[in-house]
Amino acid sequence: MRGAASSMSVLRPRSAKEALAAYAAHPSAIPLAGGTDVMVLWNMGLLNGRTVLDLSGVSEWAKTKKTPRGLSLGALITHQGLQQDAVVTTRLPLLAQACATIGAQQIQNRGTLGGNIANASPAGDTFPVLAVYEAVVSVMGPGGARAVPFSGIFAGVKKTTLAPGELIASVDVPFLAKKPSRQLFRKVGTRLAQAISKTMAAGLLWLEGGRVEELRFALGSMAPTVRRLSAAEAYVKGRKLDAKTVEEACSLLEDDVSPIDDIRSTREYRLQVSKNLLRSFLS
């Protein structure tokens, strides 16, 4: 490894107040939650001479608590911790399923929900799920606390809408008012485990009297940020899911996503597989 620990400095706040003060005093510091992505930079020698803001001691950001509307998930909760939370597995099952697909067991034990969001990868495995659950990201910074709808937290590849000095405190996920008729999480990669997604999908569907009451469907790895299929969602509302409706919904998928050719897959493959996932879910 090319990382030189002796050239680095580490700040270790023990509370949210200390963390925000330390970040304000050292605005170029790199926030560290689980460290699974930071270690990649360390291995490349890109942290030499840098300051790291170690958030692992901020215990209030590592808890889950019920709210009047749902669950508040602390930003420092690990993916393994979410899988082991009985309320998450019961009320937010797609989130537990998504967490189980992230890397290997070691990554799930270290990686955190807030750190994953702050990393802002287009292939973040929990992102389609949080999009269809319509989560809200709670942020704290020099200007106080604010709530950011999950759809508004990403600004592009590896970019967020966090302002200077802001840190993610929690992710608030409302419980569904009504049990879905169907729900789905699916990750498509080159192998069953430890694979970065070619595409992934999360879906919730409510049917009433044979017609669509509501559809929520989101795709990851299909655009610079996670995307809800707004055009398809609007089109199927109030319709019966016959073959014609399903095919039209699939054709509208390209209105909301813009995949590229890269080392992991091709645009054509991603589009075809994503349409297959939507078609199978609706059918």
SULFEN-V354862 format. One record per pair of residues at least 24 apart in sequence whose C-alpha atoms are under 10 Angstrom apart, sorted by the first residue. I is the first residue (numbers start at 0). J is the second residue. Records with the same first field share a line. If there is no record, write none. Layout:
BEGIN
I: J / J
END
This chain:
BEGIN
0: 39 / 41 / 42 / 43 / 44
1: 40 / 41 / 42 / 43 / 44 / 45 / 46 / 47
2: 38 / 39 / 40 / 41 / 42 / 43 / 44 / 45 / 46 / 47 / 48
3: 41 / 42 / 44 / 45 / 46 / 47 / 48
4: 41 / 44 / 46 / 47 / 48 / 49
5: 47 / 48
6: 46 / 47 / 48 / 49 / 50
7: 46 / 47 / 48 / 49 / 50 / 51
8: 46 / 47 / 48 / 49 / 50 / 51 / 52
9: 49 / 50 / 51 / 52 / 53
10: 50 / 51 / 52 / 53 / 54
11: 51 / 52 / 53 / 54 / 55 / 56 / 57
12: 52 / 53 / 54 / 55 / 56 / 57
13: 53 / 54 / 55 / 56 / 57 / 58 / 59
14: 54 / 55 / 56 / 57 / 58 / 59 / 60
15: 54 / 56 / 57 / 58 / 59 / 60 / 139 / 140 / 166 / 168
16: 57 / 139 / 140
17: 54 / 57
18: 52 / 53 / 54 / 56 / 57 / 140 / 164 / 166
19: 52 / 139 / 140 / 141 / 164 / 165 / 166
20: 140 / 141 / 164
21: 52 / 164
22: 51 / 52 / 140 / 141 / 163 / 164 / 165 / 166
23: 140 / 141 / 163 / 164 / 165
24: 164
25: 50 / 51 / 52 / 164
26: 50 / 52 / 163 / 164 / 165
27: 51 / 52 / 163 / 164
28: 52 / 53 / 164
29: 53
30: 54 / 55 / 114 / 117 / 166
31: 55 / 75 / 111 / 114
32: 56 / 57 / 74 / 75 / 76 / 77 / 109 / 110 / 111 / 112 / 113 / 114 / 115 / 117
33: 75 / 76 / 77 / 106 / 107 / 108 / 109 / 110 / 111 / 112 / 113 / 114 / 115
34: 106 / 109 / 110 / 111 / 114 / 115
35: 105 / 106 / 107 / 108 / 109 / 110 / 111 / 114 / 115
36: 106 / 110 / 114 / 115 / 118
37: 114 / 118
54: 166
57: 168
59: 168 / 169
60: 113 / 167 / 168 / 169
61: 111 / 112 / 113 / 168 / 169
62: 169
63: 87 / 169 / 170 / 171
64: 171
65: 171 / 172 / 173
66: 171 / 172 / 173 / 174
67: 173 / 174
68: 171 / 172 / 173 / 174 / 175 / 176
69: 134 / 171 / 172 / 173 / 174 / 175 / 176
70: 134 / 169 / 170 / 171 / 172 / 173 / 174
71: 134 / 135 / 136 / 137 / 168 / 169 / 170 / 171 / 172 / 173
72: 112 / 113 / 136 / 137 / 168 / 169 / 170 / 171 / 172
73: 111 / 112 / 113 / 137 / 167 / 168 / 169 / 170 / 171
74: 111 / 112 / 113 / 114 / 115 / 116 / 117 / 136 / 137 / 138 / 166 / 167 / 168 / 169 / 170 / 171
75: 109 / 110 / 111 / 112 / 113 / 114 / 115 / 167 / 168 / 169
76: 108 / 109 / 110 / 111 / 112 / 113 / 114 / 169
77: 106 / 107 / 108 / 109 / 110 / 111 / 112 / 113 / 114 / 115
78: 104 / 106 / 107 / 108 / 109 / 110 / 111 / 112 / 115 / 125
79: 104 / 105 / 106 / 107 / 108 / 109 / 110 / 111
80: 107 / 108 / 109 / 110 / 111 / 112
81: 107 / 111 / 112
82: 107
87: 172 / 174
90: 173 / 174 / 175 / 178
91: 128 / 129 / 132 / 172 / 173 / 174 / 175
92: 128 / 182 / 183 / 184
93: 125 / 127 / 128 / 129 / 131 / 132 / 182 / 183 / 184 / 185 / 201 / 202 / 203
94: 124 / 125 / 126 / 127 / 128 / 129 / 132 / 184 / 201
95: 125 / 128 / 184
96: 124 / 125 / 128 / 183 / 184 / 185 / 186
97: 123 / 124 / 125 / 126 / 127 / 128 / 129 / 184 / 185 / 186 / 199 / 200 / 201
98: 124 / 125
99: 124 / 125 / 192
100: 124 / 125 / 185 / 186 / 191 / 192 / 193 / 194 / 195 / 196
101: 125 / 192 / 193 / 194 / 195 / 196
102: 192 / 193 / 194 / 195
103: 192 / 193 / 194
104: 192 / 193
106: 193
112: 167 / 169 / 170
113: 137 / 166 / 167 / 168 / 169 / 170
114: 166 / 167
116: 149 / 152 / 153 / 157 / 158 / 159 / 167 / 170
117: 152 / 153 / 157 / 158 / 159 / 160 / 161 / 166 / 167
118: 153 / 156 / 157 / 158 / 159
119: 152 / 153 / 154 / 155 / 156 / 157 / 158 / 159 / 223 / 224 / 225
120: 153 / 155 / 156 / 157 / 158 / 159 / 219 / 220 / 223 / 224 / 225
121: 153 / 155 / 156 / 157 / 158 / 196 / 198 / 218 / 219 / 220 / 221 / 222 / 223 / 224 / 225 / 226
122: 156 / 195 / 196 / 197 / 198 / 199 / 218 / 219 / 220 / 221 / 222 / 223 / 224 / 225
123: 195 / 196 / 199 / 219 / 220 / 224 / 225
124: 184 / 185 / 186 / 195 / 196 / 198 / 199 / 200 / 201 / 218 / 219 / 220 / 225
125: 184 / 199 / 200 / 201 / 219 / 225
126: 150 / 199 / 200 / 201 / 217 / 218 / 219 / 220 / 224 / 225 / 226
127: 184 / 185 / 199 / 200 / 201 / 202 / 216 / 217 / 218 / 219 / 220 / 224 / 225 / 226 / 227
128: 183 / 184 / 185 / 199 / 200 / 201 / 202 / 203 / 215 / 216 / 217 / 218 / 219 / 225
129: 170 / 171 / 172 / 201 / 217 / 225
130: 172 / 201 / 202 / 215 / 216 / 217 / 218 / 219 / 225 / 226 / 227
131: 200 / 201 / 202 / 203 / 214 / 215 / 216 / 217 / 218 / 226 / 227
132: 171 / 172 / 173 / 174 / 175 / 201 / 202 / 203 / 215 / 216
133: 171 / 172 / 173 / 174 / 175 / 215
134: 170 / 171 / 172 / 173 / 174
135: 169 / 170 / 171 / 172 / 173
136: 167 / 168 / 169 / 170 / 171 / 172
137: 166 / 167 / 168 / 169 / 170 / 171
138: 162 / 165 / 166 / 167 / 168 / 169 / 170
139: 164 / 165 / 166 / 167 / 168 / 169
140: 164 / 165 / 166 / 167 / 168
141: 165 / 166
144: 168
146: 170 / 171
147: 171
149: 225
150: 224 / 225 / 226 / 227
151: 224
152: 224
153: 223 / 224 / 225
154: 223 / 224
155: 222 / 223 / 224 / 225
156: 222 / 223 / 224
157: 223 / 224
158: 223 / 224
159: 224
177: 205
178: 203 / 204 / 205
179: 203 / 204 / 205 / 206 / 213 / 214
180: 204 / 205 / 206 / 207 / 211
181: 205 / 206 / 214 / 280 / 281
182: 214 / 215 / 216 / 280
183: 216 / 276 / 277 / 280
184: 216 / 217 / 218 / 276
185: 218 / 276
186: 218 / 219 / 276
187: 220 / 269 / 272 / 273 / 276
188: 263 / 264
189: 263 / 264
194: 263
195: 220 / 263
196: 220 / 221 / 263 / 264 / 269
197: 221 / 258 / 261 / 262 / 263 / 264 / 265 / 266 / 268 / 269 / 272 / 273
198: 222 / 258 / 264 / 268 / 269 / 270 / 272 / 273 / 276
199: 225 / 269 / 272 / 273 / 276
200: 225 / 226 / 227 / 273 / 276 / 277
201: 227 / 276 / 277 / 280
202: 227 / 228 / 276 / 277 / 280 / 281
203: 280 / 281
204: 232 / 280 / 281
205: 236
206: 236 / 237 / 238 / 239 / 240
207: 237 / 239
208: 237 / 239
209: 237 / 238 / 239 / 240
210: 235 / 236 / 237 / 238 / 239 / 240 / 241
211: 235 / 236 / 237 / 238 / 239 / 240 / 281
212: 236 / 237 / 238 / 239
213: 237
214: 281
216: 277 / 280
217: 255 / 256 / 277
218: 252 / 255 / 256 / 273 / 276 / 277
219: 256 / 258 / 273
220: 256 / 257 / 258 / 259 / 269
221: 253 / 255 / 256 / 257 / 258 / 259 / 266 / 269 / 270 / 273
222: 255 / 256 / 257 / 258 / 259
223: 256 / 257 / 258 / 259
224: 256
225: 256
226: 255 / 256 / 257
227: 252 / 255 / 256
228: 252 / 253 / 254 / 255 / 256 / 277
229: 254 / 255
230: 254 / 255
231: 255 / 277
235: 281
240: 281 / 282
241: 281 / 282
242: 278 / 281 / 282
244: 281 / 282
245: 274 / 277 / 278 / 279 / 280 / 281 / 282
246: 274 / 277 / 278 / 281 / 282
247: 278
248: 274 / 277 / 278 / 281
249: 273 / 274 / 275 / 276 / 277 / 278 / 281
250: 274
252: 277
END
